[in-house]
Amino acid sequence: MSYPEDMQASIKKVEKTRRERMESDDFPMLSPEEKEDLLQKYHPDYRDDAFRQLKIGANSGDSLPHEVVDILEARSMIDPDDFALEPDRDVDVLIIGGGGAGCSASLVADEMGADVLQVTKLRMGDANTMMAQGGIQIADKENDSPAIHYLDVMGGGGFENKPDLVKALVMDGPRVARWLEELGYMFDKDEDGRMVTRHGGGTSRMRMHSARDYSGAEVMRTLRDEVQNRDIEYIEFSPAVELLLDDNGSCSGAVIYDLELEEYMVVRARSVILATGGFGRIHVSGFPTTNHYGATADGLVMAYRAGANLLFMDSTQFHPTGAAFPEQIVGLLITEKVRGLGAHVVNAEGEQFVYPLETRDAEASAIIRECEGRDLGVTTPTGMTGVWLDSPMIDQIHGEGTLENELPAMYRQFDRFGIDITENPMLVFPTLHYQNGGVEIDDSGETAVENLFIAGETSGGVHGKNRLMGNSLLEVLVFGRRAGRAAAERAQNQDYGDLTLEHVRNYHSEMEAESVENDRISPLLLPDYREED
Amino acid sequence: MADGEVTIYIMGKAYRVPENLTIMKAMEYSGFKLKRGVGCRGGFCGACATVYRIKGDYRVQEGLACQTVVQEDMYLSMIPFYPAIKKSYDLEELSPEENVLMQLYPEINRCLGCNTCTRSCPQDLEVMNYMNSAIRGDIARVANLSFDCIMCGLCASRCPAELVQHNVGILARRLYGKYMLPEADHLQKRLEEIEEGVREKQVEQLMKKSRDELKRLYNSRYIEEEE
C-alpha cells in the first residue's frame, strides 16, 4: 500500500521545497519565551479541558487527566460484601507483573530464598520493557560518574525528582550492568570489552548502552529465560484485580483473576510487589500510544485504593514522532534518530515550522499546533492528521544507504506496507509514550502501604516530571531488584495477616459520599478496540 | 460487495473487514476482544504468531498478526502458544564449548535442511543458517545470526524435524554474552570505586545542594562531544 492520491499531492510539495530547505537549513530554535508559550497553548499537560479534579483518595484535590480520574473514580470488580476471602494460596512474596521489573524482582527474591509466586496479565515478557529500543543509561565510563548522571536526571526531570530515588537509580547502575553481563546480556562492546556508548536526549556524557536496536527485548528475553530456568512459579493470563490488606492496613495479598476461566484466586502473601507498568493504553487525551496492549495502569488503581499516594500524575510524556500512517502502525515510535540524522519536520505545504531537535515536549506541541491550531496537517483516509518527517533527506545528506544502515528496523517497518522511506517521507503525530508519575515509593520500593512494594513505571518520583531516554530500562532493573530484596527480607519476619477488603468498602463509600458514583469498573485490564470504525 | 472490503476466515468463519487492516485489527474489527495472541502490537514481542492460507493456494504462510495486512479470502489462525521444548539450565554451570548446544538440544542433528524455518521467520532471519552453525557448535555465529529473534516460535511450529530454533538461539546468545564477550574493565573499576564509597559521597554532596545551586550546576555542566 502506498500513499493515497491526496497525500501524494502533499508529498509533491514536500519534494519541491526540499532542496531549498536543505541548502539553508537555518530554521531557528524556539526562544525560552516562545517555548513556554507553545507548551502552555498546545502541550496536552497544559490543557485545562483535558483535566479535572480527583475527588477521592489520598490525592483528592489534584487536577489529573480525565482518563486517569476515570479509572481512579471507579468501582472494584469485587463486591467486598459478597466475596469469600479464603486463601487459595499462601506464598512469601507475591509479584504482580511479568515485565522487566517483575522478573528482576522475582530473580532476586528467589535468590534470597523466598517462596515466590509471579502472576501476569498476558504472557511473561509482554511488557514495555520488550519494546525499548534506545538503550540503558549507566555511568560506568572514566569521564562519567553516578554524580554526573544524577545531575542529568534531576535536570531532565525539572528538579522535581525525589533525590533518594535518583541516588538509588544512578548508584545501582554499574551493578546492574554487571548483573546483565553475568546473565549473558549481549551488550554492544568493542573487541576489548569496552561498552559502546552514545548520547541520548539530555545526557551530558555518552552513557547510553545498547544491544543493537533491541536493548529492551534483550533485557526481557534474558530475564524471562532465567526465571524459567530457575523454575520460579508464574501464572500467565492472571492479573491481580485487587490488593488485600490486614487489620493494620498492611498489604497481605491480592485477588487474582484468571482471564480465561473467569475465576478468582485469593493469594495470601507476606509481602507484595506491584510491577504492572504504566498507562499508555488508557489513551490520555485520545492520543495513540507506543505502549503494549496491557498498559492500563492496573497497579496504579489497586495501590491507590489500598491507600498509597500518587506523584506527578499530571505529567505525561508524549513522543513527538509516532507513526500516523499507515493505519496498521499508528502510534508506533519513530525514533528521534531520524531527526538526529537531519530529517526536517514539515507541514502539508512542505514548509518547515519547527526546529527538528527541540525537546520532546516542545517538538510535540509544535506538531499539535500545526495540525490543530493552524490546520496545516495532512489528513489520512482514517481521519488521523499528521505532519511529514522528511526521511529522504537522510540519504541525500549522508549518502545513499545511510538510512537503511542506521535505521534498519524502521526501514523494514514501513517497507512491509509498501512505503520506501528513502523515497517518501513518513507521516507523524505525537504519541503517548510514558507515564512520568506514579505511586510514591521509598528507595526500597515500599509505598505508604506497609508491605506493598512497587517497581517500574507504576511508581513515580524517580523521573520527576520528565523521564530521559535510557533511564526507564535502568529503573525497572534497579527498582525491581531493590523491591525483590526488600520484599524477601520483609517476608522473613512477617506473619500472614487476616485478609480484608475493608479498604475497598471504604473507597466505595467515599465515592458515594463525594457523589462520583458511576458504572465504571477498574482496573481496566484490557483496552477495548472493538468499537473502532 | 462493499468497496475496500475483503472476506477473511478467522478460524474458518467468514468476516467482512476493511482491506487495509492488519490481521490483529481485523479481528478486533470483527468483534474479538483479544486476550491471547496480542502483546506489544509493534512487532517486538512475538505474541501474535499467525498462520494463514489464501483460498486456492495450497501453501500455508506465516506472519505476525500485528504486522500482516489481511488479503481477500485469507484463512487464518493464531498460534498464541506452541508447546516447544525449553531446557532449563544453570548458566553458571555451562561452558561455551562446541558441544553444549548439542548436549541440551540433541535433536538439532535431525535438521533436514529444508529451510522451512527461514521461510517462516517474520524477522527474515537466516534461521536454517544458524541451525547449521548450532550443529557445528559455532556459538558466536548462532548468537549473532539469531540476535533479532522475537521468539514467536513460528520456526519451531513449522519445523518437520521438530527443532526449537528460537530456544537454541537464546541459549547461544546467553552463552556468548556471558562467556565470549570480554567483560568491561571500566565497569569493573567503577564497581570497585562504588565499593570504596567515593562515588556515593559525590552524589550525597549534590543531594545537599539547593534547587538553585543544582540548576546552576546543571546549566553550566560540560557536555561531552560526539567523536
Chai-1 contact restraints between the chains, C-beta under 6 A:
chainA,res_idxA,chainB,res_idxB,connection_type,confidence,min_distance_angstrom,max_distance_angstrom,comment,restraint_id
A,M1,B,N20,contact,1.0,0.0,6.0,A-B,restraint_1
A,R123,B,A47,contact,1.0,0.0,6.0,A-B,restraint_2
A,D126,B,G39,contact,1.0,0.0,6.0,A-B,restraint_3
A,D126,B,C45,contact,1.0,0.0,6.0,A-B,restraint_4
A,D126,B,A47,contact,1.0,0.0,6.0,A-B,restraint_5
A,M130,B,C40,contact,1.0,0.0,6.0,A-B,restraint_6
A,M130,B,F44,contact,1.0,0.0,6.0,A-B,restraint_7
A,M130,B,C45,contact,1.0,0.0,6.0,A-B,restraint_8
A,M131,B,C40,contact,1.0,0.0,6.0,A-B,restraint_9
A,M131,B,F44,contact,1.0,0.0,6.0,A-B,restraint_10
A,D140,B,H186,contact,1.0,0.0,6.0,A-B,restraint_11
A,D140,B,L187,contact,1.0,0.0,6.0,A-B,restraint_12
A,D140,B,R190,contact,1.0,0.0,6.0,A-B,restraint_13
A,K141,B,H186,contact,1.0,0.0,6.0,A-B,restraint_14
A,P146,B,R199,contact,1.0,0.0,6.0,A-B,restraint_15
A,P146,B,V203,contact,1.0,0.0,6.0,A-B,restraint_16
A,A147,B,Q202,contact,1.0,0.0,6.0,A-B,restraint_17
A,A147,B,V203,contact,1.0,0.0,6.0,A-B,restraint_18
A,A147,B,L206,contact,1.0,0.0,6.0,A-B,restraint_19
A,Y150,B,V203,contact,1.0,0.0,6.0,A-B,restraint_20
A,Y150,B,L206,contact,1.0,0.0,6.0,A-B,restraint_21
A,L151,B,Y218,contact,1.0,0.0,6.0,A-B,restraint_22
A,G155,B,Y218,contact,1.0,0.0,6.0,A-B,restraint_23
A,F159,B,R211,contact,1.0,0.0,6.0,A-B,restraint_24
A,P163,B,M207,contact,1.0,0.0,6.0,A-B,restraint_25
A,K167,B,V203,contact,1.0,0.0,6.0,A-B,restraint_26
A,P174,B,L187,contact,1.0,0.0,6.0,A-B,restraint_27
A,P174,B,R190,contact,1.0,0.0,6.0,A-B,restraint_28
A,P174,B,L191,contact,1.0,0.0,6.0,A-B,restraint_29
A,A177,B,L187,contact,1.0,0.0,6.0,A-B,restraint_30
A,G184,B,L91,contact,1.0,0.0,6.0,A-B,restraint_31
A,G184,B,R174,contact,1.0,0.0,6.0,A-B,restraint_32
A,G184,B,G177,contact,1.0,0.0,6.0,A-B,restraint_33
A,G184,B,K178,contact,1.0,0.0,6.0,A-B,restraint_34
A,Y185,B,G177,contact,1.0,0.0,6.0,A-B,restraint_35
A,M186,B,R173,contact,1.0,0.0,6.0,A-B,restraint_36
A,M186,B,G177,contact,1.0,0.0,6.0,A-B,restraint_37
A,K189,B,L181,contact,1.0,0.0,6.0,A-B,restraint_38
A,G193,B,P182,contact,1.0,0.0,6.0,A-B,restraint_39
A,G193,B,E183,contact,1.0,0.0,6.0,A-B,restraint_40
A,G193,B,A184,contact,1.0,0.0,6.0,A-B,restraint_41
A,M195,B,A184,contact,1.0,0.0,6.0,A-B,restraint_42
A,S204,B,R221,contact,1.0,0.0,6.0,A-B,restraint_43
A,S204,B,I223,contact,1.0,0.0,6.0,A-B,restraint_44
A,R205,B,E224,contact,1.0,0.0,6.0,A-B,restraint_45
A,M206,B,E224,contact,1.0,0.0,6.0,A-B,restraint_46
A,A217,B,F44,contact,1.0,0.0,6.0,A-B,restraint_47
A,D225,B,I170,contact,1.0,0.0,6.0,A-B,restraint_48
A,N229,B,S88,contact,1.0,0.0,6.0,A-B,restraint_49
A,N229,B,Y89,contact,1.0,0.0,6.0,A-B,restraint_50
A,L259,B,K35,contact,1.0,0.0,6.0,A-B,restraint_51
A,H292,B,G39,contact,1.0,0.0,6.0,A-B,restraint_52
A,H292,B,C40,contact,1.0,0.0,6.0,A-B,restraint_53
A,Y293,B,V38,contact,1.0,0.0,6.0,A-B,restraint_54
A,Y293,B,R41,contact,1.0,0.0,6.0,A-B,restraint_55
A,Q328,B,T22,contact,1.0,0.0,6.0,A-B,restraint_56
A,L332,B,G42,contact,1.0,0.0,6.0,A-B,restraint_57
A,Y529,B,E28,contact,1.0,0.0,6.0,A-B,restraint_58
A,R530,B,E28,contact,1.0,0.0,6.0,A-B,restraint_59
A,R530,B,G31,contact,1.0,0.0,6.0,A-B,restraint_60
A,R530,B,K33,contact,1.0,0.0,6.0,A-B,restraint_61
A,D533,B,Y29,contact,1.0,0.0,6.0,A-B,restraint_62
